[in-house]
Amino acid sequence: MIFTPTRPALLHNTHSGPLYRSFLHRRIARRFTELYPRGLYIPTGSPDDVSPALSRIRQFQPDLLLVGGGDGTVNALLQHEFPEDLPLLILPLGTANILSHSLYRTRWPLINLIPADPVPKTLPLGHWESRRFLLMAGIGFDGAAERHVSKKVKNLLGSVAYFLAAFHTWLEWKMTENYWIERENGKARKRGPSLWLVASRFPVYFPPLVLSKDRTIFENQLGLTVFSGDTRFEFLLFLMHRLLKPFSDPWFGYRTCVKSIRLVAAGRGQTDGETWEGEGILATSDRYVTLLFSRSVLDGIERNIKKSGSVK
C-alpha cells in the first residue's frame, strides 16, 4: 500500500542556507500550499521557534511532517518530544545538507516534495549524553573544524565554507587525544585513545561507515570508525582512503560495531553538524524517529550495504 499523506505539516526554517538558495524557500512554500491546501505551513527563523511550532503541529495532528531547512534545523527538532510514529521527511534547504545527502542521496528538494514511492521506516536515534542525533557524532577533528566555519562565508559560498574550515583546522590542529572506552553489556571491554572517531547510527554517512558482517543498518548498534595514526599526514591518508575505498578497512584506522562507548576525556565534537562537547556516553537512544524514504533509495542503500558485506 502506497503511503499518501493528505494532511501534512511543513516546519520551514526560512533563514536556512546560503543566499543563493533563497529562491528555493519561496518555491517550496508556494508548492506546499498548492499541493496540500489542507496542510499546515509554519515558517520559523531560529531554533527557539521549534518548541511553539511543535505545539501547533501536535494540535493539528498531521499524517506527515516535512522539515524544510538544513542539518541544524533537523537537529534542533530532534531535541524536542514529538510523535515517534509521525513520518518525517527532510527538505534540504540548508548549506551542507549532509543528512539529506546521506539519507536520500540528494541535496535538493523534489519538485513534488514527496518521493513517488514513499516508505516509512522507524529507527532509534543516537545520543551523546543529553544530545540526540540522527546520523552521526564526530569527536576530535570534526568538532575543531566546525568551530572554524565562518557564518559570513557560509551564507555567501555555502558548503565551500566547510572545506575552508577543514583545511584551516588541518593546518593548526593540535592533535588532541580523545580517550574512549568501548562498552558491552554495561562493562568496559576495551579502552584506547583516538585523535578522531565517528560514531554512526547507520552506515550511510559519507564517507560510508561500514558495519561488521553480522549487522544490519537499522539494528540497535553504533558503527564506529577510529583514526589510530599520530600525524597530520597519516590523517590525510586516512581520509583519502575513506573517500576512494569506503568499503575497505581504512589506512591508519579501523572500524567496529559497538552498543555504546564512554568518552573519558573528550574534547570538541559535533552531532549531525552541530557543535557539542563533553564527556559521557555515546549510544543508541530510547527515542525513535520514523523517516520517510523513497523505496528506490532505500533499496539502493541496502544494495550498497550488501556490496560492503555488512548484510547477510
N, C-alpha and C positions, 0 to 999 in steps of 0.2 A: 504493500500500500504506500502510495506516494504522500509524503508529508506536504500538506498545502495549508499554510497559515492564512487566516482571514482577519485576525485582529493583532497584528504585530505592533511593537513599540520600538521607536528609534531613539536611543540616547546618543545625541550628536554633539561632540565637542567641536564647536565651530572655530576654535582658535588653534586647533592642532595642525601640525605640518608646516612646511616651508611656504613662502609666499606664492610660489608658482602652482601650488595645489589649491589656491583659493577658489578657482573656478569649479573644482570638484565638489566643494562644500555646497555651493549654490545648486549644482546639478543634482546632488544626492537628495537635498531637501525637497526639491521640486519633484524629483522622480518618486520619492516615497509617498508624497501626498497624491500623486497621480495614480499609483498602483494600489494604494491602500487608503481610500478615503475614510475608512472606519478605524484607521490606526491612530496611535498616539505618538506625536512628534514632540520631543523635549530637547531644545537646544541648551547646551551648557558651555561654560567658558573656563572652568577650573576644577580641580579635584574636590573643592569644597561644595560644588553643586551636585555631586553624585548622590549624597545622602538624601536631600529633599527630592531629587529626581526619582530615586528608588521608591520613595513613599508614594509618589503619584503612580508609578508603574505597578506597585502591589495593588493599589485600589482599582486600577484599570484591568488587571488580570489578563495580560496578553498571552497569545499562544506562541510568540517568538519575540526575543529581544535582540534587536540589531544594535551594535555598538559602533558608531562612526567616530573614528579617531585613531590615535597611534597606540604604541605599546604602553605608554604611560596612562592613557585613558582606560585601557583594559585592566591594567594593574591596579589602578585606583578602584575600579568596580569590584575586583576580587577581594578587596579588604573589607567589604560590606557583606551583610547577610542578604541573600536573595534565593528564590526557589531553585533547588538543585535540579528539578525536572523541567525547568523552563529552558528550551533550546536557545543557545547563544550563537550569534553569527557576527564575526568581526568584519566591518567595512574599513579597509585600510585607507586612512586619511591623514596619517602622521608622517613622520620623517623617515625613519628606518623601516618601520612596518615588518619587523622580524617575526612577530607572531603570525601575521597573515602569510608571510612568505614560507614559514616553516609548516604551518597547518594546511594552507590552501594552495601553496606554490604560486602565489601571485602577490604583488604589492599594489594592485589597482582594484577598485571595486567593480563588480559586474554591472552591466548596464541595467539588468533587471534586479539587481541587488541580491537575489537569492539564486543559488545554482539550480539547474533544471532537474537534477536528480538528488535532492537533499536527503541526507541520512543523519538522524540524531545519534550521538554516541556519548555515553556518560562515563566519566573517568575521574579519579581523585586528583585534587590539586597537590602541589608540593608546599612545604612551608619551611622557612628559616626562622625558628622561634615564632614570633607573632606575625611575621610577614608571609603571606601566601604568594605562590607563583604558579603560573600555568605551564610554562615551558621549561625554564632552567634557572639555576642560580650559579653565578660565576664568582670565584673568590681569588684575589690576587691582582693579576694584570687587568682583568675586566673592570674591577672597581676603580683602580687607579686611572684607567683610560676614560671611564665615564665622567670623572671629575674634571677632565680637561676639555670636555665638549663645550664649545662656545655657543651660547644661545643665539648671538647675532649671526655667526657663520651658519648655524643650523637653520635659521629662518631664511637665509639667502641661498645657501647651496644644498640644503637637505642633508642626505646621508654622507656627503663628502666630509662633513664636519667630524664624523666618527672616524674616518680613515686618518684625517689630520691629527685627531686626538690620540689615536692608537700609535701613530708614528712618533708623536711628541713623547708619549709615555714610554715607548720602547727605548728612546734615546736617554732618558733620565731615570728610568725605573731603578729603584734601589734593590730589587730582587729580594724583598722581604719574605721570609718563610711564613707559611700559614699551616700551623700544626693541626692535624686532624686525627680522629680515631674512628676506625671502621667498626660498626657495631652489628651484632647479630643476636636476636632473641634477648635484647637488653644487656648483653655482656660485651665488653671490649674484646675484639678478635684480632685486630691488627692496628698498629699505630705507626705514623710516619709523617715527616714534613713534606710540604709541597709548595713550590713557588706560585703555582697556578692550578686550579682544578675547577671543573664544571660538573655540577650535579643536574641531570636532566630527568624530567618526568617521563618522557618517552623519546626515542631516538630519531626525531625528525628535525632537530635543531641543526642549522648549517654552521660549520660542517657537521654532518650527521654523527650522532653518538650511537654506536652500535652496541647493543647489549649481548650478553652471552647466549649460547645456542638454545638454552632451555627457558628463555624468557620471551614473553610477548610484549607488544608495545603498550598495552593497557593494563599490565599487571601492577600490583602494588609494590613497585620497586623504583629505585633511582639508578639511572645509568651514570657511572662515574668515570670521567676522563681526567687523568692526572699527568701533569708535566713533571718529570723526575730529573730534568737536567739542572745545570748550575749557571749557565752563561746566557747572554743575550743571543749569541749566535746559535746555540743549541735550541733556544726557544723559537727562533726564526725558522730553523729547520723543522721543528716540531709542527709549527703552524702550516708551513708549506706542504709538509707530508699529509696533514689532515685535509688540506684543500685538494691535493692531487689524488690521494688514495684514501678516501674517507672510510672504506670498508676493510682496511688492513690495520694491523697494530701500528700505532704511531712510533716514530723515532723519538727517543728520549722521553718516553712516556708509556702509559698503559691504560687499559680500560677494564672495568669490572662492574659488577652489579651488586648493590647493597640495599638493605632495608632502611638504614639511616646511618648518619655519621655525626659525630660531635666535634665541633670546631673548638679547639682549646685555646689557641692564641691567634685567632683570625684577624686579619686586617680588613681593608675595604673590599666591598664586593658589590654585586648588583643582582637583582631579581627581575627577569624579563625586561632588562634595560633600565630599571630604576635603581638608584644608588641605595645601598644598605650595608651595614657593617655590624660586627659584634661576634661574640662567642655564642655557643648554644648548639641546638640540634637542627640538622637538616634531614628532613624525612618526608614521606608522603603524608598528606593531611587527612583528617576525618571529614573534611568538606569536599563535596563533589561538584562538578560542573558538567552540564550537557552541552556539547558543541555540535553545531550543525555542519556536517561535512558534505561535500559533493561525493557521490558514490564513486565516480571515476577517480577522484583524487585519493579517496580512502583506499581503493583497490591498488592505486599506484604506490601509495606509501607501504602497503602490505607487501607488494611485489618487491619494493626496494629493500625492505627488511629481510625478505626471504633470500634475496640476492646476497645479502651480507651473511646469511647463515644463522640469523638470530631467531628465526621462527621455524619450528619443526615442520 
